[in-house]
Amino acid sequence: MGAHRPFAATLDAGFQAGLEGALNKNPTWRALIEKNKMAVGVVDLSEPRAARFASVNGYTMMYAASLPKIAVLLAAYQNIQDGLLQESPALHAWLVRMIRQSSNSSASYLIGVIGLKRIEDLLLKYQFYVPAYGGGIWLGGAYPPGALRNPDPVKGLCHAATVMQLCRFYYLLAYGDLISRERSKQMLRILSKPGLDDSFVSVLELRVPPERLFRKSGNWSVFFSDSALVWDHNCRKFILAALVDDKNGEQILRQLVPVVDELLAPAQMAAQSRLIALRKSQAAEAADSANSGGFCANFFKKLRDLFRSLP
C-alpha cells in the first residue's frame, strides 16, 4: 500500500497469537468475532522504534457512527496546509467540539465547508480507504445523513471504518507523518483531553493524564466503536481500536481495556526496566564527568598556586 502503510514491518506473529488467545477466552467475544461483529486492533508502542501490530477482523469494515469524524479533522488541516481554508480560533472551536464532544452540528457544518468529495479524495490519497483491502475509514454524509450522501463502494455505508486503518491513522499521527509534523501535532492536541467519558475513556482516564490520551469514539443503536492512542511517560504507549455490533457493545469496550493492558504488560515492564537502566547509566556518566571536571579544576588550581609561589 505504499509509503502510507507503516504496518508492513510491525506485524508480529507472537503478539498476534497473544491477542487472539486473550479475546477468545471470552465466549461472547469469540462468537461475535466469528460472526464478523467484533473487530480489535492493537499497536504496542512500548518501544516506539520497534512497534508491534496485531488485529482480529482487522480488515472487516463496520458501521462506526461518529468515529469517522476524524476524516473531517484530517481534511480540515489538509485544506489549511494547501491554503484552501483559513486557520482561525472559530475553526479551531468547531473542530474541538466535533472531536471532544462529538458534536453532530459541528461535524455537519465542517463537512459542508470542506465538501464530501474533498474528504473522499483525501481518504484515498492517504490510503485510509482501499477497496481491495476491505475498505477502511469512510465518511459519506453529514450527521445525521441528509439528502447529500456518498456511500462507500464496498458496503454502501456512510460512516464506516476498519480497525487496521484506525490504527494506521493514530500511528501516522504519533510519528508526525500525517500531512506534516506540525499538522500532526495540531490534530493530536484536538484529539487529546476527551470530553466524553464512555467506553475506553471510562477505564483509561483512571491511569492516563487527559493530555496524554488521544481519542475518538462513536455509537448508534447496537453499533459501538472506539479508538485511542495512549502515550504516557511511563512506557505505557499503545494504540487500541475496536468495533462492536452488539447491544452490549459499550460494556464490551470497557472490558476490553484491561485485557489489552494485561497483554501489553510484559513489554511495558521490559521497556520500563530498560529506561530505568538507561537513566542510571546516564546519571553515572554525568557524575563521572562532574568528578573528573572537579579533579582537573583542583589540579590546575594547585599547579597555578605552585607557580605563583616560585621566586
N, C-alpha and C positions, 0 to 999 in steps of 0.2 A: 504493500500500500504506500510505498514511497517514503519520503522524508518525514511525513507526519504520522508514521506508525512507530512509536517508541517501544512497543512491547515485543518486537521481534527477538530481542536479546534478553528479555526479562521473564519469559515463560519458564517456570521451574517445576519439574516433574514431582519432586518431593513435596513442595508446597501445594501443588495441585491435588495430590493424593491426600494430604492433610486436610484440605478444605472439604473435599468430597466426603471423607470419613467423618468429619465433625458435623456436617449438615445431615448426613444420612443416619446419624444416631437418633435423630428426631423423626419418628414415623410419619407425623403430619407433614413435615417439611419434605421428606423423601417422596411422599405421594404427590405433593404439589410440583416438585422438581420433575418427576416422571411425566406429569401431565403438561409440562411447559408452562406452569402457572407460578413459578418462582425462579428467579434468577439472582445470582450473587456474584460480585466481582470484588477482589481484594488485591491491593498492591502494597507489599511490605517495603517501606522506605527506611527501615531501621539503619541500613547502610545506604545512604542516598545514591552513592555511585554504583551500587550493585543491587538495584531494585528487583523484587520478585513478584510476578503476577500469576494469579490463578483465578479461575471462574467456573461457575456451574451455569449452564444455559447462557453462556456469555454472549452469543450471537442471536439470542431469541429476542426479537423486538416485541415490546408490550406497551399498552397504553400507560402513559406516565403523568397525565394530568398537568400540574403546574411545573414539573421539573424541567421540561424543555424551554422554560423561560430563560435558561442560561444561553440559549441560542440568540435571544434578543440582546442580552448583555454583550455577547461576542460581536454581534452585528453593529451595535451602537459604538463600541470602541474601534471597530474596523473602519466605520464611517468617519469617526473623528480622526483616525490616523490618515485616512485618504482625503481629508479636507471636505467631506460631504456633510458633516454635521459639526456644529459649533459646540465646544465644551463650555458648560456653564453650571452654576450652582443649581439652577432649576432642573437641568437634565440629570445632574447627579442625584437630586432628590427623587426624581421619577424612578431612576434605576435602583436606588436603595429601597424604596417602597415595594418595587416589583420583586426584588430578591429576598430581602429580610422579612417582610410581612406578606410576601406572595400576593400583592395587590393585583387583582384582575384588571381593574380600571387603568392602573399604571401600565401594565403589560399591553393592553389593547391600544392605549394612546401611543406607546412607543412603536408597536407594530405598524400602526397607521403612518407614523412619521418615517419609518425605515422602509417598509414595504415587504410583503411576503416573498416576492421574487428575489429581492436582495438577500434576505435571510437564507432562502434555499440555496442561492449561488454560493454563499459563504460556507454553509454546511458541506456542500460538495467540494469546494476548494480545499478545505481543511480535512476532507475525507472523514467527517463525522457521520456522514451518511453514504454507505456504499451498498447498493442493491445486491451485488454478488456475495456480500458477507452478511446477508440477512437484514440489511437496512442500517439502523443506527439512530442517532438523535434527529428528530424531525419536528418542526413547528409549522403547521399548515393552516393556522387560523387564529383569530383573536380569542379572548376569554370573556364569556363563553363564545364558541364559534358562531359567527354571524353569516351573512349572505356570501361574503368573500371567503372561500375555503380552498385550500390547496392540499388535498390528502396525499400521503406518501404513496409511491408507486407499488410498494411491496404488499402492504396490508390495508391500504386505504385509511390509515389513521391520521388524525390532525396533530395530535400531541403524543409523541412516542419516543422510546429510547431503548438501547441495549446497554447492559452493564459494562460491556467491553468498551464501548465508546464513551460512556460516562467516566470510566477510569482514565481513559486517554485524555479527556478534557482536563481533569484535575492534574494529571501528570504533566501535561504541557504547561499548565499554569504554574505549577510548583517549580519548574525549571526555567521559567521565564521565556518559554518558546512559543507562546501563543500571541501572535501579532508582533510583539516586541517585549523586551524585558520590562520596560516601564509600563506598557499597557497591561501586561500580565499582573504586575503589582497592583495596578488600579482595580482590575477586576477582582483580585483576591481580597482587597480591602472591602469591597462591596459585599462579597460572599461571606466575610467574617461577621462576628457578633450576631448570630441568628436571632431573629425576632420571634420565632415560633419554637416552643419547647416540646414538640411532639417527636415521636419516633426516635431516631438516632440521638437527637439532641437531649432528650429527656434523660438519657443514660450518660452520654459523653460530657454534658455540662457539669457533672459532679466531679470530674477529674481533669478537665481541659479548660484553660482560660478562654473566654469567648473570643479574644483577639487571635487565638491560635487554632480556632475551629472555623472551617470554611465549608458552607453547606447550602444545598437547595433540595427541597422535597416537593412532593405533590400527592394529592389523594382526591379521589372522587368515586362515589359508590363503593364497589368492592375492590377498587384498584388503589394500591398504596405503593409509593416509591420514595426513596431517599438516597442521597449521595453526600459524601463528606470527605474532606481532606483534613487530617489531623497532623499538625506539625508542631509538636510540643518540644520544649528544650531538653527533656529527659530521655531522648531516643524513642519516645512514643510517636512515631511517624508512620502514617499509613493512609491509604485511600480505601473507602468502602462504599459500594453502590449495590442497591438491591431493588428488585421489582417484585411485587406480590399481587396476585389476582385471587383474593380471598377476603371474606367478610372480617376475618380476624387479622388482617394484614398489619394493622397498627401495632398490635401486640407482638406479632412475629418480628417486626423490625426492631422493636425494643429488645426482644430476647436474643436477637442476632448479635448485638454488640458484644456482650460478654463472651459469647462463643468465639468470635473473631479475636477478641482480646487474649483469650487462652491460647489460641492457635499462634498468635504473634509473640507471646510472652518469651519463649526461649531466645528468639532472635533479638528482641529488645533488651533482654538481660545481658546477652553476649555483647551487644553494641555498647550498652552502658558500662560494662566492665572494661572494654577497650578504651572508651572515652575517659574513664577514671584513670586508667594506666597511662594514657597519653598525657593527661593533665599533671599527674605526678612526675612523669618524666620531664615535662616542660618546666615544672616548678623546680626540680632538682637542677636542671641545666641553668635556670635563671639564678639559683642560689650559688652554684659553682662559679658562674660568671661574675656575680657580685663579690664573692670571696676572692676570686682571682684579681678583680679590679682593686679591691681593698688592699690586698697584699702588695700589688705593684705600686699603688699610691704611697703606701707606708715605706716601701723600699726606697723609692725615689726621694721621698722627703728626708729620710735618714742620710741618703747619699748627698743631697743638697746641703744639709746641715754640716756634714763632714767637710765638704769643700769650703764652706764658709768659715769653718774654724781653722783652716790651714793658714799659716803665716804668709 
